[in-house]
Amino acid sequence: MRKKIATPSQTRRRRALALICLAMGLALLVGRGEGAAGKPTLSIPEPTHHAGTVDEGTSFSHTFTVRNQGTAELRILDVKPG
């Protein structure tokens, strides 16, 4: 069996996806600490997604669900990948 070697483009995509997942996980942890009345509470039911191997030139997408479990308005002012 031949082992596939990731191209630099695939490696960048994987790193970007891992950083996005990490950022969303951290946002989830921060949101949990603000669960008191009158505070927004960020909830991400599926905070990670493993895309597997993605061939160069192929696109993929995944939708993350973000919920406000708190009692105040949750405002997401900026999102940056990787």
N, C-alpha and C positions, 0 to 999 in steps of 0.2 A: 504494500500500500504506500502511495506517495503522499507525503505531507505537503500541504499548501503553505507557501511562505507569503505572508502579508506584504502588500506593496506599501510604499510610504503613504499613499493616499488612504489606504485602508487603515493604516495605523493611526493617522490623524483623525479619521472618522471615529475610530474606537475610543481614542483619547477624548475627543469632544463629547461623545456620548457618555463616557464615564464621568467627565467633569459636570455635565448637565445633571446626571443622576446624583452625584455627590451634592451639588448645590441644592437640588430639590429635597434631598434627604436632610440636609442641614436646615433648610427652611421648615421642614416638617418638625424637626426637633425644637426649633425656636418657637414655632407656632404652638406647640403643646404647652410650653411654659406660660402662655398668655391666655389660659382658658378661663380666667375669672370673668364675672359678669361685666358687660360693657366693653369687652375686648374681642378682637377678631381672633379666630383660631384656624390656622391653615391645616388642611387635611389633604393628603395625597394617598389614596387607597393603594395605588401601585406605583411607588416612587422610583422603581428601576425597570429597565427594559433591556434585555440582551438581544441585540440585532444579529448576532452570529456573524458569519462570514458574508461580506457584501463585496461583490466584484466591482472593480473599478468601472465607472461609467454607468453603474446601476444605481437608481435612487430608491430610497425607502423612507417610510414615515411611520410615526407612532404618535398617538394622541395620549397625553397625560391628563387625567382628570384632577382638577384642583377644586376643593370645596372649602367653604367657610363654615366651620362648626361652632363659631362663636356667636355673640349677640350684637356685635358692632360690625360696621362695614369693613370688609377686607379689601384694601386697595393694593394692587400689584402695580407698582410704578415703573418697574424696569426689569427686563429679563435679558440675560446675556448668555449665549452658549459658550462653552469651553473657556 
